[in-house]
Amino acid sequence: MNGASREALAAARERLDALTDSTSVDAAQLADELAAVTALLDREAGLRRVLTDPAQPGEAKAQLVQRLIGGQVSGPTADLLSGLARSRWSQSRDLVDALEELADTADLTAAEKTGTLDDVEDELFRFGRIVSSSTELRAALTDRAAGTSAKTELLHRLLGGRAKPATERLVTRLATAPRGRSLEAGLESLSKLAAERRNRMVAVVTSAVPLSDGQRQRLGAALTKLYGRRMHLNLDVDPEVVGGIRVQVGDEVINGSLADRLDEAARRMAS
């Protein structure tokens, strides 16, 4: 997002945090209601354009939201939606993207309140790896001919009772309403959003064998010192990494694997 939309989203994030800081606000319910409004505005292009029309006064748009949606959602959700309507948006689609992020953040906040946010981060990462390695599962979850209920039932069989409720809700919402995203990209975005909720960066660590607790702690401490932020480690095992580890933080790769050092030596010999 750029310009006005970026500022509007930043303000909405602050309002969401203020709402969910209250013990009286059900963050999971807030997430469900925001997701429902996201789906509504994704379908109704005309309403979306009206709510983001810069020629219309913000208060008039907020009143429209209250008339159309206010009676169907909780007070906190209605207040948040009114604030979004008052804001200025560079593009009408930015409003829907912002709502989607706020819904996901509310679910992650619900997990944080129950002390399960770390588990949700790990489960999102592991499920992404499962999807990447199973063409059959990926096909079932991305099949446009498959109905929402079929995908929801499949994910409940896979995740129900095995993953945290927030994880199941997030993955189900992504699979049933991808909004143009690939499943893998959506899962990666959710994992990053979960890490940001803790003000941490995500490091994807690939090693030939599982790291010990001590190794994980030392690596986490070293990366935290290097980047100046708390670091969440997503651990993956790949036997093709002959020795050492490979660490990716965002777009940056710290490569310490023996396989890569052998490849580099081969390239030097060839030249």
For each residue, the residues with C-beta under 8 A, 3 or more apart:
1: 5 6 9 90 94 97 98
2: 5 6 90
3: 6 7 90
4: 7 8 87 88 89 90
5: 1 2 8 9 88 89 90 91 94 95 98
6: 1 2 3 9 10
7: 3 4 10 11 87 88
8: 4 5 11 12 84 87 88 89 94 98
9: 1 5 6 12 13 94 98 101
10: 6 7 13 14
11: 7 8 14 15 83 87
12: 8 9 15 16 80 83 84 87 98 102
13: 9 10 16 17 102 105
14: 10 11 17 18
15: 11 12 18 19 79 80 83
16: 12 13 19 20 30 80 102 105 106 109
17: 13 14 20 21
18: 14 15 21 22
19: 15 16 22 25 30 76 79 80
20: 16 17 25 27 30 106 109 113
21: 17 18
22: 18 19 25
23:
24:
25: 19 20 22 30 76
26: 29 30 74 110
27: 20 30 31 106 107 109 110 113
28: 31 32 106 107 110 165 166 169
29: 26 32 33 74 77
30: 16 19 20 25 26 27 33 34 74 76 77 80 106
31: 27 28 34 35 103 104 106 107 110 169
32: 28 29 35 36 103 169
33: 29 30 36 37 73 74 77
34: 30 31 37 38 77 80 99 102 103 106
35: 31 32 38 39 100 103 173 177
36: 32 33 39 40 73
37: 33 34 40 41 69 73 77 81 99
38: 34 35 41 42 96 99 100 103 177
39: 35 36 42 43 177
40: 36 37 43 44 47 69
41: 37 38 44 47 48 51 95 96 99
42: 38 39 48 96 177 179
43: 39 40
44: 40 41 47 48
45: 48 49 92
46: 49 50
47: 40 41 44 50 51 68
48: 41 42 44 45 51 52 92 93 95 96
49: 45 46 52 53 92
50: 46 47 53 56 61 64
51: 41 47 48 61 64 65 84 85 92 95
52: 48 49 89 91 92 94 95
53: 49 50 56 61
54: 88
55:
56: 50 53 60 61
57: 60 61
58: 61 62 85 86 87 88
59: 62 63 86
60: 56 57 63 64
61: 50 51 53 56 57 58 64 65 85 86
62: 58 59 65 66 82 83 85 86
63: 59 60 66 67
64: 50 51 60 61 67 68 85
65: 51 61 62 68 69 70 78 81 82 84 85
66: 62 63 69 70 78 82
67: 63 64 70
68: 47 64 65
69: 37 40 65 66 72 73 78 81
70: 65 66 67 73 78
71:
72: 69
73: 33 36 37 69 70 77 78 81
74: 26 29 30 33 77 78
75: 78 79
76: 19 25 30 79 80
77: 29 30 33 34 37 73 74 80 81
78: 65 66 69 70 73 74 75 81 82
79: 15 19 75 76 82 83
80: 12 15 16 19 30 34 76 77 83 84 102
81: 37 65 69 73 77 78 84 85
82: 62 65 66 78 79 85 86
83: 11 12 15 62 79 80 86 87
84: 8 12 51 65 80 81 87 95 98 99
85: 51 58 61 62 64 65 81 82
86: 58 59 61 62 82 83
87: 4 7 8 11 12 58 83 84
88: 4 5 7 8 54 58
89: 4 5 8 52 92 94 95
90: 1 2 3 4 5 94
91: 5 52 94
92: 45 48 49 51 52 89 95 96
93: 48 96 97
94: 1 5 8 9 52 89 90 91 97 98
95: 5 41 48 51 52 84 89 92 98 99
96: 38 41 42 48 92 93 99 100 179
97: 1 93 94 100 101
98: 1 5 8 9 12 84 94 95 101 102
99: 34 37 38 41 84 95 96 102 103
100: 35 38 96 97 103 104 179
101: 9 97 98 104 105 193
102: 12 13 16 34 80 98 99 105 106
103: 31 32 34 35 38 99 100 106 107 173
104: 31 100 101 107 108 170 173 190 193
105: 13 16 101 102 108 109 193 197
106: 16 20 27 28 30 31 34 102 103 109 110
107: 27 28 31 103 104 110 111 166 169 170
108: 104 105 111 112 117 120 166 170 193 194 197
109: 16 20 27 105 106 112 113 197
110: 26 27 28 31 106 107 113 114 166
111: 107 108 114 116 117 119 120 164 166 167
112: 108 109 115 116 117 197 198
113: 20 27 109 110
114: 110 111
115: 112
116: 111 112 119 120 164 166
117: 108 111 112 120 121 194 197 198
118: 121 122 232
119: 111 116 122 123 164 167
120: 108 111 116 117 123 124 164 166 167 170 194
121: 117 118 124 125 191 194 195 198 232 234
122: 118 119 125 126 234
123: 119 120 126 127 159 163 164 167
124: 120 121 127 128 167 170 171 187 190 191 194
125: 121 122 128 129 187 191 234
126: 122 123 129 130
127: 123 124 130 131 159 163 167 171 187
128: 124 125 131 132 184 187 188 191
129: 125 126 132 133 236
130: 126 127 133 134 137
131: 127 128 134 137 138 141 183 184 187
132: 128 129 138 184
133: 129 130
134: 130 131 137 138
135: 138 139
136: 139 140
137: 130 131 134 140 141
138: 131 132 134 135 141 142 183
139: 135 136 142 143
140: 136 137 143 146 151 154
141: 131 137 138 151 154 155 175 183
142: 138 139 175 178 182 183
143: 139 140 146
144:
145:
146: 140 143 150 151
147: 150 151
148: 151 152 176
149: 152 153
150: 146 147 153 154
151: 140 141 146 147 148 154 155 172 175 176
152: 148 149 155 156 172 176
153: 149 150 156 157
154: 140 141 150 151 157 158
155: 141 151 152 158 159 160 168 171 172 175
156: 152 153 159 160 168 172
157: 153 154 160
158: 154 155 162
159: 123 127 155 156 162 163 167 168 171
160: 155 156 157 163 168
161:
162: 158 159
163: 123 127 159 160 167 168 171
164: 111 116 119 120 123 167 168
165: 28 168 169
166: 28 107 108 110 111 116 120 169 170
167: 111 119 120 123 124 127 159 163 164 170 171
168: 155 156 159 160 163 164 165 171 172
169: 28 31 32 107 165 166 172 173
170: 104 107 108 120 124 166 167 173 174 190
171: 124 127 155 159 163 167 168 174 175 187 190
172: 151 152 155 156 168 169 175 176
173: 35 103 104 169 170 176 177
174: 170 171 177 178 181 183 186 187 190
175: 141 142 151 155 171 172 178 183
176: 148 151 152 172 173
177: 35 38 39 42 173 174
178: 142 174 175 181 182 183 186
179: 42 96 100
180:
181: 174 178 185 186 189
182: 142 178 185 186
183: 131 138 141 142 174 175 178 186 187
184: 128 131 132 187 188
185: 181 182 188 189
186: 174 178 181 182 183 189 190
187: 124 125 127 128 131 171 174 183 184 190 191
188: 128 184 185 191 192
189: 181 185 186 192 193
190: 104 124 170 171 174 186 187 193 194
191: 121 124 125 128 187 188 194 195 202 234
192: 188 189 195 196 202
193: 101 104 105 108 189 190 196 197
194: 108 117 120 121 124 190 191 197 198
195: 121 191 192 198 200 201 202 232
196: 192 193 199 200
197: 105 108 109 112 117 193 194
198: 112 117 121 194 195 230 232
199: 196 229 230
200: 195 196 229 230 231 232
201: 195 223 227 229 230 231 232 249 250
202: 191 192 195 231 232 234 249
203: 223 231 232 233 234 247 248 249
204: 234 236 247 248 249
205: 211 219 233 234 235 236 245 246 247
206: 236 237 238 241 245 246 247 248 257
207: 210 211 235 236 237 238 241 244 245 246
208: 237 238 239 240 241 242 243 244 257
209: 237
210: 207 235 237
211: 205 207 215 216 219 235 245
212: 215 216
213: 216 217
214: 217 218
215: 211 212 218 219
216: 211 212 213 219 220 233 235
217: 213 214 220 221
218: 214 215 221 222
219: 205 211 215 216 222 223 233 245 247
220: 216 217 223 224 231 233
221: 217 218 224 225
222: 218 219 225 226
223: 201 203 219 220 226 227 231 233 247 249
224: 220 221 227 228 229 230 231
225: 221 222 228
226: 222 223
227: 201 223 224 231 249
228: 224 225
229: 199 200 201 224
230: 198 199 200 201 224
231: 200 201 202 203 220 223 224 227 249
232: 118 121 195 198 200 201 202 203
233: 203 205 216 219 220 223
234: 121 122 125 191 202 203 204 205
235: 205 207 210 211 216
236: 129 204 205 206 207
237: 206 207 208 209 210
238: 206 207 208 241
239: 208
240: 208 259
241: 206 207 208 238 244 245 246 257 258 259
242: 208 257 258 259 262
243: 208 257 258 259
244: 207 208 241 256 257 258 261
245: 205 206 207 211 219 241 256 257
246: 205 206 207 241 253 254 255 256 257 260
247: 203 204 205 206 219 223 253 254 255 256
248: 203 204 206 252 253 254
249: 201 202 203 204 223 227 231 252 254
250: 201
251:
252: 248 249
253: 246 247 248
254: 246 247 248 249
255: 246 247 260
256: 244 245 246 247 260
257: 206 208 241 242 243 244 245 246 260 261
258: 241 242 243 244 261 262
259: 240 241 242 243 262 263
260: 246 255 256 257 263 264
261: 244 257 258 264 265
262: 242 258 259 265 266
263: 259 260 266 267
264: 260 261 267 268
265: 261 262 268 269
266: 262 263 269 270
267: 263 264 270 271
268: 264 265 271
269: 265 266
270: 266 267
271: 267 268
